[in-house]
Amino acid sequence: VYMFILVKCDQSINAGDVLSYDTSSEKWALSSDGANMICVARTSATEYTLSDETIIHVCEAVMSGVCYAKASTTIPDQGGRLGVSNGGVFAIDQSNSQCAILPNGIEDAQRTVGDLVRVNIR
């Protein structure tokens, strides 16, 4: 079971995109580098009608726990610490990352750009 929250986002958001809050647009948008708090879009953006009849775009966002994020590069089978680039994840050799890309399953195919990979975010 995934715990998620609905967040206001750009209409271009797809399931697995890594997001951070954009203060200028007041929406969650693709994270360029993961420097700020991140979440992962569990669903693609959909229209949502507010009580005043304004239509916005929202997605289900996972803020903590294990979920699936889009790979921005090829991911090694052993996984690794999580880095973020252009709304996707990649493995970094850095011990201060609090997030991780989980190892690949036995006999699973190599994980490449655009694949959804299991990550643990905090």
Disulfide bonds with the S-S distance in Angstrom:
none
